[in-house]
Amino acid sequence: MPITRLSAAASILAASALLVGCSASAHVEKAEPKLPADKLAATVAEKLAAATGRQKPHITCPEDLAGKVGTTTRCKLSADDGSTLGVSVTVTSVDGSKINFNVKADATASPAQ
């Protein structure tokens, strides 16, 4: 494995350790709150960057996050070397238009394909 791939994988694993127990919240403007997938991805990336002191990683989320306690979705962190890390997002509470959620990264990264 080239040094750059090891470096990227190590960065992902270090980031995942810091993400465990991370929480966030976002305001939405609907009667039944829903956080759009792109805004969810941006919020997760901001929290990861703040937790690690690094640049925002590339995060994608496949669906909007419904503002209902217990709702979960899976997002994906993609490293420059093509390796990926799964990220679970779980709604912990909803206060009006504010959706609070926890973010937990998988323990291991998937290698580049």
N, C-alpha and C positions, 0 to 999 in steps of 0.2 A: 504494500500500500504506500503510495508516495507520501512524502512529508505533508504536503498541502491537504491531502485527504485525511491524514491522521489529525492534523491541526483542526480542520473543520469538524470532524467527528468529535474530537475532544471538546471543542467549543459548544457543540450541541449538547453533549452529555453534561457539561458544566452548567449550561443554561437550564437543562431539565431539572437538575438538582435544586437550583434556585427557584424554579417555578412551583415546586410542590408547596401547596398551601397559599399560593398567590390568589388574591381576589381583586375584583374590579367592579365597576358599575358604569351604567350609561343611561342617559335620559332619552326617551322616545316620545313621540307625539300622537299616539293612538289610544283609543279607548281600551283595546286589548293590546297591551304593549308587545312589541316585537322589535328586536334589534336586527337590522339588515346584516346579511353575511359580510359585506365589505366593511361595515363599521365595526363589527365584532372582530374581524381579522386585524383591523388597525388598532383596536383597543388592546388585544392580546399582544401584538407586536410592541406597542408602547410600554406595557407592563413588563415584558421580557427585557426590553432595552433598559428600562429603569432598574430592574433587579440585577442585571449583569454589568451595567456600565458600558455596554457595547452598542453598536448601531442597531437600529430596528431590523429584525430578521424578516424574511419573506414568509408571511403566514397566509394561508388560504382556508376559508371555511365554506363548506358546501351548501349550507342552508342558513336561513334566518334563525335567530334564537328567540323562541316563544317565551314571553314573560310569565311563566308558570313555574312555581317552586318545584324543583326536582327535574325539570327539563334538562336534557343533556344534548350535546352535539360534539362532533369530533372535528378538529381543525388539524392542519398539517403545517409544520415548519420545514422549509426546504433550504438546505445549505448550498453554498456555491459549488461544492463538489458533487452535487446531485443526491447526497444522502438526505433522508427525511426523518422527522420525529413527530409522532402523533401527540396531539394535545387535546385533553378532555376539558370541556367547559360545562359547568353545572350551575343552574340558577339556584341561588340560596335564598333570595327574598325579592319581593317586588313591592315598591312603595310608590303608588300612583304610576307615573311614567318612568320611574327609575328601576332598572333591572340590575340587581346585584348578583354577581356570579364568581365562582372559584375557577381557577385554571390549574390544571395538573398535567405536566408533561410525562410521557412514557419514560421508563427507566433506560431503554436502549433505543438507539437510532437504527433505521434500516439503511443498509449500504446503497450506494448509487447503483442504478440498473444499467 
